Amino acid sequence: MGGIVPRSPGKKELEQLAAIRRLCHWLAVDDETWEKTAAVARWCREKGVAVPMSDVLIFSCAQRHGVALLEKDSHFGLIAKAAGTEPALE
């Protein structure tokens, strides 16, 4: 019986994640953000735009808080187009 067993992050990985967390500004994912996410997901579906739900959540959170995203993922432009908004992207 074989398979892949997920492993726990090691000390070095945990330290790297902690360092990244200290560099980033964390935004609240509140009820309004979830409502925006649902609306944006619906617009994407209506326009035939297939994107990961995690990207829709990230996009919606950025829009909700009025912040720019620094990204290299083409999904965010597709989401913005489906939502009929200017992307909050840089």
C-alpha positions in Angstrom: 0.0 0.0 0.0 1.7 3.2 -1.2 0.7 6.8 -1.1 1.8 10.3 -0.4 1.7 11.2 3.3 1.7 15.0 3.9 4.4 16.1 6.2 4.4 18.8 8.8 6.5 21.9 8.0 9.9 21.9 9.5 11.4 24.6 11.8 13.0 26.4 8.8 9.8 26.5 6.8 7.8 27.8 9.8 10.4 30.6 10.3 10.2 31.5 6.6 6.4 31.6 6.8 6.6 33.8 9.9 9.0 36.2 8.2 6.6 36.5 5.2 3.7 37.1 7.5 5.6 40.0 9.2 6.2 41.6 5.8 2.5 41.5 4.6 -0.4 43.6 5.6 -3.3 41.2 6.5 -6.8 42.2 5.5 -10.0 41.1 7.3 -12.2 38.7 5.4 -15.5 39.9 6.9 -19.1 39.3 5.9 -19.0 42.0 3.3 -16.0 40.4 1.7 -17.8 37.1 1.5 -20.8 38.7 -0.1 -18.6 40.5 -2.6 -16.9 37.1 -3.3 -20.3 35.4 -4.0 -21.3 38.2 -6.4 -18.0 38.2 -8.3 -18.1 34.4 -8.5 -21.6 34.7 -10.0 -20.5 37.3 -12.5 -17.6 35.0 -13.5 -19.9 32.0 -13.9 -22.4 34.1 -16.0 -19.6 35.2 -18.3 -18.1 31.7 -18.6 -14.9 32.7 -16.8 -13.5 29.7 -15.0 -11.1 30.7 -12.3 -10.2 29.3 -8.9 -12.4 30.4 -6.0 -9.3 31.3 -4.0 -8.5 33.9 -6.7 -12.0 35.3 -6.5 -11.7 35.6 -2.8 -8.4 37.3 -3.0 -9.6 39.7 -5.7 -12.8 40.5 -3.7 -10.9 41.1 -0.5 -8.5 43.5 -2.3 -11.5 45.3 -3.9 -13.3 45.5 -0.6 -10.3 47.1 1.1 -9.3 49.3 -1.8 -5.8 47.8 -2.1 -3.7 46.9 -5.1 -2.6 43.3 -5.7 0.9 42.5 -6.8 0.5 39.3 -8.9 1.5 37.4 -12.0 -1.6 35.4 -12.4 -3.8 36.0 -15.4 -6.9 35.0 -13.5 -7.2 38.4 -11.8 -7.5 40.3 -15.1 -10.2 37.8 -16.2 -12.0 38.3 -12.9 -11.9 42.1 -13.2 -13.3 41.9 -16.7 -16.1 39.6 -15.6 -16.9 41.9 -12.7 -16.9 45.0 -14.9 -14.3 46.7 -12.8 -10.9 48.1 -13.2 -8.6 45.6 -11.6 -7.0 46.7 -8.3 -3.7 45.3 -9.7 -0.2 46.4 -10.2 
